[in-house]
Structure formats: structure tokens, C-alpha cells
């Protein structure tokens, strides 16, 4: 996992981000000296500092006077620690010797020790000295000073800091410590807010006492405030102490360590009492009925002289869930007896469970014990039986259960009439307040009756309910209408038929189809039985059909009647008009053609003044205009048009149009 360390041992994250430096320098002004601490933000610079050493230039800002504080390379200083009595320093001496060689197979081998060293140096001044990350300036100057930090051999100021020797630094109060007991884990849980103190403290010692007077360190190594990419908003440090004894009271303090390895003031005292856990067994010995009362007796078997303050009685209708607290029996003895009052004298069924409660609020539960009393009373009758029958013959029934809480199921019955015997339709008890039955619909019976009764857990049957009437859906089509005769007339096609004889007809109609078009010609009203189709077009073939639909949307149709309308006469041309064009010395005729039948020729008839109409010209292509240029001035011309069709039929001579020329 990628770890993002908040190096509180170096400087606040705000400062490091603001400066953007590779090495961060920090100071602490005391009465007789100025402490300096620094740390690299990457392992490569740290190794360079080990191998090259550091140079700190102190500048008096008022006079510009400079003083050099030299930190020799690690190889030149390590002999100073060879005689240390601290085994951890000796071990670190050997480790730094190898680490400074910078011979790593991958970046992880280099980075992890670096982070560990920087963390540890923040709380251990001697280790910071060993790593070359600490210096003291004991030559106190009362004017403002600037300290510049460089790595030997690199001509670059890695960081600098301005210090006012007159302004002494001090450690702030420690955060408030809280502690609680986690009884299920038998441990003390400690926590304190740390993010606000990362500028001042790098780590913490945890102090523990059993008498609130004599405290000793609980941890062998300091506790650090660390976070990861998965908890970027973490604000606290927490610690778990498992070296506790049930029934014991413990006192805790934390003592912070600043960035220079020196101790701050201890925190408040957090008191934690470790509750005693029950180690025995709670059991139910017997349950019996006394009229409406249910007597529950049992005991707690202690394995460690446990202290009991009460027993709790729970009840449920399910063996492993839904238990509710119904009574508490306070006693310091290990025996108990509960008296639970039931709503019914007999027939109740439930599970009981008893919990032994200690003086420290720990609870041990018994196994669930089942109790029932034999029931001889029938349950109530289900109410509001209702339902409907679908077109597929499914009967969907539902009802309201009785108020009894021991219903096992339901039995359903049906009959075709109230004079018949009931027939049970359920082969097994219906467990839910609904049921689906199936019926045949292809018979003459239109009604069906259903009844129901309930059955309790002891198989007592309730009285049977009053029957409820359900109507079967109509799935039989009505008697179809029948065509009786037809006749082709000049004005259209005459049709005659007999309507459906069914009594539940909701709608009847006459349909006509031609190619892809279907038209409703008539919705039958008042037993209409004749119709003339005046919209039929000469030469077109039509298919006629009658239909009937009943109130249940069942539909029947007659046999189709296929007829071709032909009376030998075509309608006259419509829209004949004429305009005199005296410039071109012509009369322009126009008309509208019926394009539904193929045209053979167009005959144009003309009369001059009072003379009779004569065939003027014949056009052998379908057109809707003609220009007459065979004219004499100051005459009146009358025109009429007749169409001859490929079928041999002719249209009626059109209305005439008169044009003055």
C-alpha cells in the first residue's frame, strides 16, 4: 500500500507546501541556546547529507557578521558514538553505515528506511545527532539572526530561517486525552486530537497508572501521528491497551515529544474502568401454564463468582429473530422466576429467552425455549371474500384474515349453484390470504360461488363463510350477420342482410375493403339491414363484410361479398373553363381528369354562336388542357368535353363553357 506520511516531525504541512523546499529547517529558542532541526523530503538528499555533511551559516541581520556551524559527514562522526551504552544507537550506527552506501535494488528499499529514520529522529535527539539532522547554537546574540542550511559540496541554500533570540519558544499544552472501555474486546481505547499540534510535536509517550499517582511509560517506542491516502481527513491518534484486567481501573496520560526530542507537559488523566464480563451460563429450566399465566423458571451457573443484578425476559414468535424485552427480574441471586400473562388461556405459541445482566452491564443469554398450550377453540371466519375471473379462466380470490395469531392456513370451496353441495378446491392449505383457482369457460354456466374457512395450528376449523357470487367472463362469439342479397344500381351497390340474432350485441357494422384500404361504411343502428354504397367507383372491385361484437368484446364476421361496380356510365369531366387570349388569338381550355381509369381519347365539341355542337377535335393522350386557334373575331364559342376510356365506356358530356372572343 502506498503510504503518504504526514511528517509532523519536520514542520507543518502548510509550511512545507508553501516553501516548496527539498530540506526543511526549524528552530526552537531557549534561554541559553538556539536549537536547529532539519530534515530532507526525499531519501536521495538525506543520503547526500549523510555522506557530505552540512554547513549552517549564521548571519547577524544587523551587522552582516557570519558564523559557520559545521556538521561533518557521517563517516567522520560515527566514531563518536561507538562507545554509546544505548544498544539502539549502536544498531543504528551499523545500519546507517550500510544505508549511506546507497546500493539499493529498487526505490522501495531506499524509501522505507528513510521514512523510518526521519520519524525516529523527530523524537530522539541522539538519533537526530547521529543522522546529522540536529545542531545547537550556544553563542547567543541578542539581535535578529538568519540561519542558512547547505549540504557540503552543493552550492545551494536548501532552506533558511529568521530567528529572534529575544523571543523564547515554549511547548503548547497537550491535547485532551479520552479513554473508554470496550467490554467485548477487553481493552482500553485511548484517543486524542493531533492534527492541530503537528507544528509543535512529533510523537507521544503513553503513561499508565493503577493508583493515579505513579505513572510509567506504556509504550517502548513513541506513538506517531500518521495517515494514509485512504484516510486523508484523519485528525486523531488512537491507541489500544490490551494489558488490562476485568474489574480493574486504569489511569492514562500522554506526554508529547517536540521536534527537538524534548518532552512537553503531560495531558489530563483519562480514567478507564474495565468491566467484568460474565463467564457463566444462563439457562431456562422449565415453562408451564397456570390459567392465563406462563411461569418461566431457570438459573445462572457461574464459573467465576459473577455478580448478577437482574434477569431479562424476552419473547418472540420466531426462534432466531424478533425477540422483545417484556420483563425484568431484579435479584442478586442466580435463580429467577418470571410470570408472563398471555392474552389467551390456551393456544398460545412463543419462544422465550432469558438474559443474565451483570453489575457492569454485560449480558449472557440462554438458548431460546419453545412453549405452547394445546388449543381446542376454532379460529375466526375470514371476511371480505372477493375475486374475479379472467378471460383465461383463472379465478383470483382474496380475503381478510381473522384476528387469530395462530392461523395455519385456509380451505376454499366452490359450487355452481346454491342448491349444490360444496366442493373443496384446495388440495393443501392456502397459507396466504389469496388464492388462484382455474375454471372451464366453454360451458353454459355463467355463475360460480366460492366460500372459505380458516384452520389454526391445531387444525381447528372455523365455520364456513357465506358464499360469494362471481360471474364468468363471456368468451363465446355472437351469431354472425348474414348477407341476403345485392344489386348493382346506377347510383351505387345495393346491399341487404340479416343482423346477428345474439341478445348481448354491443356493436354491428358494415366494412368495405379495396386493395389496402378498409372503410367502415355503416354502424348499424335500430336494426338497419339495407345500405346503398354510393361512393363506389365504376370499374373498381370491392369486398364487403359484416361484423358483430358483444359486450365482452367477442367478435364474429359474416362471409365476404366480392363485387365489381359497373353501370356502363362514367361521370362527366369536372372543372371545364376557358379564357380568351386576344394577343395570341386563341382560347385556352382546361379541365380536371379522373386518373383512376385509363383514358383512350378526349373529344372536344364546339358550337359557334347559335349553331349546334359538333366534334371539333379528338386528343389521344391524357391531358387537362387544349388551345383553340381556329377562331374568328366577334364570335361566341361554346365548348363541351367527353372522355372515352380504354374499357370502351364513355363519360357523360360535360357542362358547357361559353367564351366571348
C-alpha positions in Angstrom: 0.0 0.0 0.0 1.3 3.4 -0.9 1.8 5.4 2.4 1.7 9.1 2.5 3.4 10.2 5.7 2.5 13.5 7.3 5.9 14.3 8.5 4.9 16.2 11.6 8.4 15.7 12.9 9.7 18.1 10.3 7.4 21.0 10.0 3.7 21.8 9.4 2.4 20.6 6.1 1.4 24.1 5.3 4.9 25.5 5.6 6.4 22.7 3.6 3.9 23.2 0.8 4.4 26.9 0.9 8.1 26.9 0.7 8.4 24.0 -1.7 11.9 23.3 -0.3 13.7 19.9 -0.5 15.0 20.3 3.0 13.0 22.0 5.8 14.7 23.8 8.7 13.1 24.6 12.0 14.3 26.4 15.2 13.5 26.5 18.9 14.8 29.4 21.0 15.6 28.7 24.6 17.2 30.8 27.3 20.8 29.8 26.7 20.8 28.3 23.2 19.0 28.0 19.9 18.1 24.5 18.7 18.1 23.8 15.0 16.5 20.7 13.3 16.1 19.9 9.7 15.0 17.0 7.5 15.1 16.1 3.8 11.9 15.5 1.9 13.4 12.7 -0.2 15.9 9.9 0.5 18.5 11.0 -2.1 19.1 14.3 -0.3 19.2 12.5 3.0 22.0 10.2 1.8 23.9 13.2 0.4 23.7 14.9 3.7 25.0 11.7 5.5 27.9 11.4 3.1 28.8 15.1 2.7 27.7 16.7 5.9 26.0 20.0 6.3 27.1 23.7 6.8 24.9 26.2 8.7 25.7 29.9 8.2 24.5 32.2 10.9 24.1 35.8 9.8 23.6 38.7 12.1 21.0 40.7 10.2 22.0 44.0 11.7 25.8 43.8 11.0 26.0 41.0 8.4 28.5 39.1 10.6 28.7 35.4 9.7 29.4 32.3 11.7 29.8 28.8 10.3 28.4 25.8 12.2 29.8 22.6 10.5 28.2 19.2 10.6 30.8 16.7 9.4 30.0 13.7 7.2 28.6 10.6 8.9 31.9 8.7 8.3 33.8 11.4 10.2 31.4 11.4 13.2 30.4 7.8 13.7 33.4 7.0 15.9 31.9 9.4 18.5 29.0 7.0 19.1 31.0 3.7 19.1 31.1 3.7 22.9 27.4 4.5 23.3 25.6 2.4 26.0 22.4 2.7 24.1 22.0 -0.6 22.1 19.6 1.1 19.7 22.2 3.7 18.8 24.8 1.1 18.1 22.4 -0.8 15.9 21.5 2.4 14.1 25.2 3.1 13.7 25.7 -0.1 11.7 22.5 0.5 9.7 23.5 4.0 8.7 26.9 2.7 7.6 25.2 0.4 5.1 22.5 2.8 4.2 24.9 5.6 3.3 26.4 3.4 0.6 23.2 4.0 -1.5 23.3 0.5 -3.0 19.6 -0.4 -3.4 17.9 -2.7 -5.8 14.8 -0.5 -6.0 13.3 2.7 -4.8 11.2 1.0 -2.1 14.3 -0.4 -0.4 15.6 3.2 -0.2 12.3 5.0 0.7 11.0 2.9 3.6 14.2 3.1 5.8 14.3 6.9 5.0 10.8 7.5 6.3 11.5 5.4 9.4 14.7 7.3 10.2 13.1 10.7 9.8 10.2 9.7 12.0 12.5 8.3 14.7 14.9 11.3 14.6 11.9 13.6 15.4 11.5 12.1 18.8 15.1 11.1 19.6 17.7 13.9 19.8 20.7 11.5 19.9 19.5 9.7 16.8 19.0 13.1 15.1 22.6 13.9 16.0 23.7 10.6 14.6 21.9 11.3 11.3 23.4 14.8 11.2 19.9 16.5 11.5 20.5 18.5 14.7 22.6 21.4 15.8 22.8 23.8 18.7 24.0 27.4 18.7 25.1 28.3 22.2 26.6 31.7 21.2 23.6 33.8 21.9 23.3 37.1 20.1 20.5 39.5 21.1 19.9 40.7 17.5 17.9 39.1 14.8 19.6 36.1 13.1 19.3 34.3 9.8 20.4 30.6 9.5 21.1 29.2 6.1 21.5 25.4 5.6 23.6 23.9 2.9 24.8 20.3 2.0 28.5 20.4 1.8 29.6 20.2 -1.9 26.3 21.6 -3.1 26.4 25.4 -3.6 22.7 25.9 -2.8 20.9 27.2 0.2 18.5 24.3 0.9 16.5 26.4 3.4 16.8 29.4 5.7 15.1 30.6 8.8 14.9 34.0 10.6 15.2 33.8 14.4 14.6 36.4 17.1 16.7 35.3 20.1 14.8 37.6 22.4 11.6 35.7 21.7 11.7 32.5 23.6 9.8 29.4 22.3 7.7 27.2 24.5 5.7 23.9 24.1 1.9 24.4 24.0 -0.4 22.3 26.2 -1.1 18.8 25.1 -4.4 17.8 23.5 -7.2 16.4 25.7 -7.0 12.6 26.2 -10.1 10.5 26.2 -10.4 6.8 27.2 -13.1 4.2 27.1 -13.5 0.5 27.8 -14.5 -1.8 25.0 -16.1 -4.7 27.0 -16.4 -7.1 24.1 -12.7 -6.8 23.4 -11.5 -6.4 27.0 -9.3 -3.4 26.2 -8.9 0.3 26.9 -9.2 2.5 23.9 -7.4 5.9 24.0 -7.6 8.8 21.5 -6.5 12.4 21.2 -6.6 15.1 18.6 -3.2 15.5 16.9 -3.5 17.4 13.6 -3.6 20.8 15.3 -0.2 20.1 17.1 1.9 18.8 14.1 3.8 22.1 14.1 4.9 21.5 17.7 5.0 17.8 18.5 6.4 14.8 16.5 5.4 11.9 18.8 3.9 10.9 22.1 4.7 8.7 25.1 1.7 7.0 26.7 1.8 6.9 30.5 -0.2 4.4 32.6 -1.0 4.1 36.3 -3.1 1.9 38.6 -3.2 4.3 41.5 -3.5 7.7 39.7 -0.2 8.7 41.3 2.7 6.6 39.9 2.8 6.7 36.1 5.1 4.7 33.9 5.6 4.6 30.1 3.3 2.1 28.4 4.9 2.0 25.0 8.5 1.1 24.3 8.6 3.4 21.2 6.8 6.7 20.8 3.4 6.8 19.0 3.4 8.9 15.9 0.6 10.7 14.1 0.5 9.1 10.6 -2.2 8.9 7.9 -2.6 7.3 4.5 -4.1 8.1 1.2 -7.2 6.2 2.4 -7.8 8.4 5.4 -6.7 11.9 4.3 -9.0 13.6 6.8 -7.7 11.7 9.9 -7.3 14.1 12.8 -6.6 11.9 15.8 -4.1 9.4 17.2 -5.6 6.3 18.9 -4.1 3.5 20.9 -5.4 0.3 22.3 -4.2 -1.1 25.6 -4.9 -4.9 26.0 -2.8 -5.4 29.1 -5.8 -4.9 31.3 -7.8 -7.0 33.8 -11.5 -7.1 34.1 -12.7 -5.1 37.1 -9.6 -3.0 37.1 -9.4 0.8 36.9 -6.6 2.3 34.9 -5.3 5.9 34.5 -3.7 7.2 31.4 -1.8 10.3 30.3 0.1 11.2 27.2 3.3 13.2 27.1 4.2 14.8 23.8 7.7 15.0 22.3 8.6 18.1 20.3 10.6 18.1 17.1 13.8 18.5 19.0 13.4 15.3 21.1 12.3 17.1 24.2 9.3 16.3 26.4 6.2 18.6 26.6 3.8 18.8 29.5 1.6 15.8 30.2 -2.0 15.7 29.3 -5.1 15.4 31.5 -5.7 12.0 33.2 -8.2 9.7 31.5 -9.8 7.1 33.8 -10.9 3.8 32.3 -12.7 1.0 34.1 -12.6 -2.4 32.5 -16.0 -4.0 33.0 -16.3 -7.5 34.3 -17.6 -9.9 31.7 -19.9 -12.8 32.6 -18.3 -16.2 32.3 -21.2 -18.4 33.2 -24.2 -19.9 31.5 -27.8 -18.7 31.7 -30.5 -21.4 31.1 -34.3 -21.9 31.2 -35.2 -25.0 33.3 -39.0 -25.1 32.8 -42.0 -23.3 31.4 -45.6 -24.2 32.4 -49.1 -22.7 32.2 -51.3 -21.6 35.1 -54.6 -20.3 33.7 -53.5 -17.1 31.8 -50.1 -17.0 33.3 -46.9 -18.6 31.9 -44.3 -19.4 34.5 -40.7 -19.4 33.3 -38.0 -20.7 35.8 -34.3 -21.1 35.5 -30.8 -20.2 36.8 -27.4 -18.7 36.1 -24.5 -21.1 36.5 -21.4 -19.0 37.4 -17.9 -20.2 36.6 -16.1 -17.3 38.3 -18.3 -16.0 41.1 -20.0 -13.4 38.8 -22.2 -10.6 40.2 -25.7 -10.6 38.8 -28.0 -7.6 39.2 -31.1 -8.8 37.2 -32.5 -11.2 34.7 -34.3 -10.0 31.5 -37.2 -11.9 29.8 -37.6 -11.8 26.0 -40.4 -13.2 23.9 -40.7 -13.9 20.1 -42.8 -15.8 17.6 -39.6 -16.8 15.8 -36.7 -18.9 17.1 -33.9 -16.7 15.9 -35.2 -13.2 15.5 -37.7 -10.6 16.7 -37.2 -11.0 20.5 -38.7 -8.2 22.5 -38.0 -7.4 26.2 -41.1 -8.0 28.2 -40.0 -8.2 31.8 -37.0 -7.6 34.2 -36.5 -9.6 37.4 -34.1 -7.8 39.8 -32.1 -10.1 42.1 -28.5 -10.7 43.2 -29.2 -14.5 43.3 -28.5 -16.8 40.5 -32.1 -18.2 40.3 -35.1 -16.5 38.7 -38.9 -16.9 38.1 -41.0 -14.9 35.6 -44.7 -14.8 35.4 -45.9 -13.7 31.9 -49.6 -13.1 31.3 -50.9 -14.3 28.0 -53.8 -12.8 26.0 -55.4 -16.3 25.7 -56.0 -19.1 28.1 -54.8 -21.8 25.7 -53.5 -22.0 22.2 -50.6 -19.5 22.5 -47.2 -20.4 20.9 -44.0 -18.5 21.5 -40.2 -18.6 22.2 -38.8 -17.3 25.4 -35.2 -16.2 26.1 -33.6 -15.0 29.3 -30.6 -12.8 29.7 -28.4 -12.5 32.9 -27.3 -8.9 33.4 -24.1 -8.2 35.4 -23.4 -5.2 37.6 -21.1 -4.0 34.7 -24.0 -4.3 32.1 -22.6 -7.4 30.5 -25.3 -9.9 29.3 -25.3 -13.7 28.8 -28.3 -15.1 27.1 -30.0 -18.5 27.4 -31.0 -20.6 24.4 -34.5 -19.9 23.1 -37.1 -22.2 24.7 -40.3 -23.0 22.9 -43.7 -23.1 24.7 -47.2 -23.8 23.5 -50.5 -24.7 25.1 -53.0 -27.0 23.4 -55.7 -25.1 21.6 -59.3 -26.5 21.2 -61.1 -23.4 20.1 -61.8 -22.8 16.4 -60.4 -19.6 14.8 -62.5 -16.8 13.4 -64.1 -16.9 9.9 -62.2 -15.0 7.1 -64.1 -11.9 5.9 -64.5 -9.9 2.7 -64.0 -12.8 0.4 -63.9 -11.4 -3.1 -62.4 -12.1 -6.5 -62.8 -12.0 -10.3 -62.4 -14.5 -13.2 -60.1 -13.7 -16.1 -60.8 -14.4 -19.8 -58.3 -17.3 -19.5 -60.3 -19.0 -16.8 -58.2 -18.0 -13.8 -60.1 -17.2 -10.6 -58.2 -14.7 -8.4 -59.6 -14.7 -4.9 -58.6 -12.7 -1.8 -59.9 -12.1 1.7 -59.2 -10.6 5.1 -57.7 -13.0 7.7 -59.3 -13.4 11.1 -57.7 -11.7 14.1 -56.3 -15.0 15.4 -52.5 -15.2 15.6 -52.3 -18.9 15.2 -53.7 -19.3 11.7 -52.1 -22.2 9.8 -54.0 -21.7 6.5 -57.3 -21.6 4.6 -59.6 -24.1 2.8 -61.7 -22.9 -0.2 -64.9 -24.3 -1.7 -67.0 -23.7 -4.8 -70.4 -24.6 -6.2 -72.2 -23.9 -9.5 -75.5 -23.0 -7.7 -76.6 -22.5 -4.1 -78.6 -25.8 -4.4 -75.4 -27.9 -5.0 -73.1 -29.3 -2.4 -69.8 -27.5 -1.7 -66.7 -29.0 -3.4 -63.3 -28.2 -1.9 -60.8 -26.7 -4.4 -57.7 -26.6 -2.1 -55.7 -29.8 -2.0 -53.5 -28.2 0.6 -54.0 -25.3 3.0 -53.6 -21.9 1.4 -51.0 -20.1 3.6 -51.6 -16.6 2.3 -54.9 -14.5 2.1 -55.2 -15.0 -1.6 -55.6 -18.0 -3.9 -55.8 -18.7 -7.7 -58.3 -21.3 -9.0 -59.0 -22.4 -12.6 -62.3 -22.9 -14.4 -63.5 -24.1 -17.8 -65.4 -21.3 -19.6 -66.7 -23.3 -22.6 -70.0 -24.2 -20.9 -73.4 -22.7 -20.4 -73.0 -21.9 -16.7 -72.3 -18.2 -16.2 -72.1 -18.1 -12.4 -69.9 -19.7 -9.7 -70.0 -19.5 -5.9 -67.0 -19.5 -3.5 -66.8 -20.0 0.3 -63.8 -20.2 2.7 -62.9 -21.3 6.2 -59.7 -20.9 8.3 -57.6 -23.5 10.0 -55.4 -22.9 13.1 -52.1 -24.5 14.2 -54.0 -27.3 16.0 -56.2 -28.0 12.9 -59.3 -26.5 14.4 -61.6 -25.4 11.5 -63.7 -22.2 11.6 -67.3 -22.2 10.4 -67.6 -21.8 6.6 -68.2 -18.3 5.3 -71.2 -17.1 3.3 -70.8 -17.8 -0.4 -69.7 -15.0 -2.8 -71.0 -14.9 -6.4 -68.6 -14.4 -9.2 -69.6 -14.0 -12.9 -67.7 -15.9 -15.6 -66.4 -13.9 -18.5 -68.2 -14.3 -21.9 -65.8 -16.0 -24.3 -68.3 -17.2 -26.9 -68.6 -15.1 -30.1 -72.0 -13.8 -31.1 -74.0 -15.2 -34.1 -72.6 -13.5 -37.2 -74.7 -11.3 -39.5 -75.5 -12.8 -43.0 -75.7 -11.1 -46.4 -79.1 -11.9 -48.1 -78.8 -10.1 -51.5 -77.2 -7.3 -53.5 -77.9 -5.3 -56.7 -75.7 -3.2 -59.0 -77.6 0.1 -59.5 -76.9 3.2 -61.4 -76.3 5.2 -58.3 -74.2 2.5 -56.5 -74.3 -1.0 -55.0 -77.4 -2.0 -53.0 -76.8 -4.5 -50.1 -79.3 -6.3 -47.9 -78.5 -8.5 -44.8 -79.8 -10.1 -41.6 -78.4 -8.8 -38.4 -76.9 -11.0 -35.6 -79.5 -12.9 -33.5 -77.5 -12.8 -30.3 -79.1 -10.9 -27.4 -75.9 -9.2 -26.0 -74.8 -7.4 -29.2 -73.0 -4.2 -28.4 -72.0 -3.1 -31.9 -72.6 -4.1 -35.6 -71.1 -2.6 -38.7 -70.5 -2.9 -42.5 -67.0 -2.9 -43.8 -65.6 -2.4 -47.3 -62.1 -3.1 -48.5 -60.3 -2.2 -51.7 -56.7 -3.2 -52.1 -55.0 -2.0 -48.9 -57.8 0.3 -47.7 -60.6 -0.7 -45.3 -63.6 1.6 -44.7 -66.4 1.4 -42.2 -69.4 2.2 -44.3 -72.1 1.9 -41.6 -72.5 1.4 -37.9 -75.8 -0.4 -37.7 -78.5 1.5 -35.7 -82.0 0.4 -34.9 -81.6 -2.9 -36.7 -80.7 -1.4 -40.1 -80.5 -4.1 -42.7 -80.0 -2.3 -46.1 -77.4 0.1 -47.5 -76.5 1.7 -50.9 -72.8 2.3 -51.4 -72.9 5.5 -53.5 -69.2 6.0 -53.2 -68.3 3.0 -55.4 -66.3 3.9 -58.5 -67.1 2.3 -61.8 -64.7 -0.5 -62.7 -63.5 -1.0 -59.2 -63.8 -4.3 -57.3 -64.9 -4.2 -53.6 -65.1 -6.7 -50.8 -67.9 -6.3 -48.3 -68.1 -7.8 -44.8 -70.5 -7.5 -41.8 -69.3 -7.9 -38.2 -70.9 -8.1 -34.8 -69.4 -7.5 -31.3 -70.9 -8.4 -27.9 -70.5 -6.6 -24.5 -67.5 -8.8 -23.7 -65.7 -7.7 -26.9 -66.2 -11.1 -28.6 -66.5 -10.6 -32.3 -67.9 -12.5 -35.3 -67.9 -11.7 -39.0 -70.1 -12.7 -42.0 -68.8 -14.3 -45.2 -67.3 -11.8 -47.5 -69.1 -10.5 -50.6 -66.8 -9.5 -53.5 -68.5 -7.2 -56.2 -67.3 -5.1 -59.1 -69.3 -1.9 -59.7 -70.0 -1.3 -63.4 -73.1 0.6 -64.7 -71.6 1.5 -68.1 -71.6 5.2 -67.4 -68.8 7.5 -66.3 -69.2 10.8 -64.6 -68.7 13.9 -66.7 -65.5 15.9 -66.7 -65.3 18.4 -63.9 -63.9 21.9 -63.8 -64.1 22.9 -67.5 -63.1 26.5 -68.0 -62.0 28.7 -71.0 -60.1 32.0 -71.3 -59.8 34.2 -74.5 -56.2 35.3 -75.3 -56.7 38.1 -77.8 -52.9 38.7 -78.1 -52.2 35.2 -79.3 -55.7 34.9 -80.9 -56.5 31.7 -79.0 -59.0 30.3 -76.5 -57.3 28.3 -73.7 -59.4 25.4 -72.3 -58.6 23.5 -69.0 -60.4 20.7 -67.0 -59.8 18.1 -64.3 -59.2 14.5 -65.2 -60.2 11.4 -63.2 -57.0 9.4 -63.2 -58.5 6.3 -61.7 -59.3 4.7 -65.1 -57.1 4.6 -68.3 -58.1 7.1 -70.9 -58.3 6.3 -74.6 -59.2 9.7 -76.1 -60.7 13.1 -75.3 -63.4 14.5 -77.6 -63.8 18.3 -77.7 -67.2 19.6 -79.0 -67.6 23.2 -80.1 -70.5 25.5 -81.2 -70.2 28.9 -82.8 -72.8 31.4 -81.7 -76.2 29.7 -82.1 -75.1 26.7 -84.1 -75.2 23.1 -82.9 -72.4 21.4 -81.1 -70.1 19.5 -83.4 -66.9 17.4 -82.8 -64.2 19.9 -83.0 -61.1 17.7 -82.3 -60.0 14.4 -80.7 -56.9 14.2 -78.4 -55.4 10.7 -77.9 -53.3 11.4 -74.8 -54.5 12.2 -71.3 -54.2 16.0 -70.9 -56.1 18.6 -68.9 -55.8 21.5 -71.4 -56.4 22.5 -75.1 -55.6 25.7 -77.1 -58.1 26.5 -79.9 -56.5 28.8 -82.5 -59.2 28.3 -85.2 -61.2 31.3 -84.3 -62.9 34.3 -85.9 -63.3 37.7 -84.1 -66.5 38.9 -82.6 -68.0 35.4 -82.0 -69.2 33.4 -79.1 -67.9 29.9 -78.7 -69.4 27.1 -76.6 -67.3 24.0 -75.6 -68.1 20.6 -74.1 -65.9 17.6 -73.4 -66.4 13.8 -73.4 -63.9 11.2 -72.3 -63.6 7.7 -73.9 -61.9 5.1 -71.7 -59.8 2.0 -72.6 -62.6 -0.1 -71.3 -64.9 1.1 -74.1 -67.1 3.2 -71.7 -67.6 6.9 -72.2 -68.3 9.7 -69.8 -71.4 11.9 -69.9 -70.9 15.0 -71.9 -69.7 17.8 -69.6 -71.3 21.0 -68.7 -70.6 23.7 -71.4 -68.3 26.7 -71.0 -69.1 29.9 -73.1 -66.2 32.1 -74.2 -66.7 35.5 -75.9 -63.9 36.1 -78.5 
